[in-house]
Amino acid sequence: MNTNSKKTFAFIDASNLFYGGEKSLGWKIDYAKLLKYLKEKYGITRVLYFGGVETHTFKYDYLENETVPIEQLERHVTHFIQERGKHMNDAALLLISRHLQRVRFYLKLQKFGYELYLKPVKLYEQDDGTTRRKANCDVEMAFYLMKEKENFHRVIVLSGDGDFLPVLKYLRSNGKEMIILARGPRTAREIRQFAGSNFRDFVRLEKYVNFEENK
């Protein structure tokens, strides 16, 4: 079977790959270019994106849904701002406006062709009195790697999280080829060792997927 005939899926762990955002990465990602790159370089037919989203009183049913319905959430947050925005202080209004921008970013990804698996961000009180936001999607991504394993020959894993190692070892032992495409400094040593020559540093994709502002 030649490279181009292998059915290839991509799985994106957004919290690991894009942690720290543009400030951490040093450049802005063009997600349309990223999808195009993955299709042209690896021939992917599906890309599954796992991430978190702020829901602001949106009633999300974990038992009924596999992902936050992003169109409904966009309507909810827009209405939330219209109804309550005038009663918010500037900092709170700015924060929820940023969250709405993020929701609309996800809508754009969906339009490009990404399959979204989003879960609500949860708030956790820390011992020092501060609040931590968290939406860890490791379990969901590991689940879908296993669920879809009969549907792909090769998988591109965009994450360097060491928690995925047991699943990746299992997939390889069952004849699946995999490539790890992750940021070097955020890739666990055991993942680098496991991937060997099939590790690719995401930072080196800058010239292919860098977002260029219209001048």
Secondary structure, 3 states (H helix, E strand, C coil): CCHHHCCEEEEEEHHHHCCCHHHHHCCCECHHHHHHHHHHHHCEEEEEEEEEECCCCCCCCCCCCCCCCHHHHHHHHHHHHHHHHHHCCHHHHHHHHHHHHHHHHHHHHHHHCCEEEEEECEEEECCCCCEEEECCCHHHHHHHHHHCHHHCCEEEEECCCHHHHHHHHHHHHCCCEEEEEECHHHCCHHHHHHHHHHEEEHHHHHHHHECCCCC
